[in-house]
Amino acid sequence: MGRTPVLQPSSHAVRPGLTCLIGPSGAGKSSLLGILAGRKSRGRIEGSVSLGGVAVGAAARRLRIGYVTQDDVLNYYYYYYYYYYYYYYERRGG
């Protein structure tokens, strides 16, 4: 079985707050988010992810980085504040 890179090497900085990642289907958005949040466990991951200029492992990233997946089902009657509240407090144990 050959190894095909899913993502090309890159270097980016993301500031605290809301960040949106958009792109066409199959572009690697979910793979990138999974790696950044420390939730990707399949395949070989090379490189490093830094928080505050310090390289951190997957376990530390799981505690500090979260994202809303496209397949999560939330009641659309709630305002965005409640979505953030739900993810921060309920999902992350904030």
C-alpha positions in Angstrom: 0.0 0.0 0.0 1.6 3.3 -1.1 1.8 6.4 1.0 0.0 9.4 -0.4 0.3 12.7 1.4 -3.1 14.1 2.4 -1.8 17.5 3.3 1.1 19.5 1.9 3.6 20.9 4.3 2.6 24.4 5.6 3.1 26.9 8.3 0.4 29.1 9.6 -0.5 31.1 12.7 -4.1 31.2 14.1 -5.0 33.8 16.7 -7.4 33.0 19.6 -11.1 33.3 18.8 -13.3 32.1 16.0 -11.5 30.8 12.9 -13.3 29.4 9.8 -11.8 26.9 7.5 -13.5 26.5 4.1 -12.7 24.6 1.0 -14.0 22.1 -1.5 -14.8 18.5 -0.6 -11.7 16.4 -0.3 -9.4 19.3 0.3 -8.2 18.0 3.7 -10.1 20.3 6.0 -11.2 17.6 8.4 -7.8 16.0 8.3 -6.1 19.3 9.2 -8.6 20.1 12.0 -8.2 16.5 13.4 -4.4 16.9 13.4 -4.5 20.4 15.0 -6.9 19.3 17.7 -4.9 16.2 18.5 -7.7 13.9 17.5 -6.2 12.2 14.4 -5.0 8.8 15.2 -4.7 7.0 11.9 -1.8 7.4 9.5 1.5 9.0 9.9 1.7 12.5 11.1 4.9 14.5 10.7 5.8 18.0 11.9 4.8 19.8 15.0 2.0 22.0 16.3 2.8 24.9 18.6 0.6 26.7 21.1 2.0 30.1 22.3 5.3 29.3 20.5 5.7 26.0 22.4 5.5 22.7 20.5 2.8 20.5 22.2 1.7 16.9 21.8 -1.8 15.6 20.9 -2.9 15.2 24.5 -2.3 18.9 25.3 -4.0 20.0 22.1 -7.1 17.9 22.9 -7.5 20.0 26.1 -7.1 23.4 24.4 -8.4 23.1 20.9 -12.0 22.3 19.8 -14.0 22.6 16.7 -17.5 22.1 15.4 -17.8 19.2 12.9 -20.0 19.4 9.9 -22.0 16.4 10.9 -22.9 17.5 14.5 -26.6 17.9 14.9 -27.7 20.9 16.9 -31.0 22.6 17.2 -31.1 25.5 14.8 -33.4 27.5 17.0 -30.4 28.4 19.3 -28.3 31.5 18.8 -24.6 31.0 18.1 -23.8 31.8 21.7 -25.5 28.7 22.9 -23.6 26.6 20.4 -20.3 27.9 21.8 -21.6 27.4 25.3 -22.6 23.8 24.5 -19.2 23.0 22.9 -17.1 24.7 25.5 -18.9 23.6 28.7 -20.6 20.4 27.7 -18.2 18.8 25.3 -14.9 20.1 26.8 -15.9 20.0 30.4 -15.1 23.8 30.7 
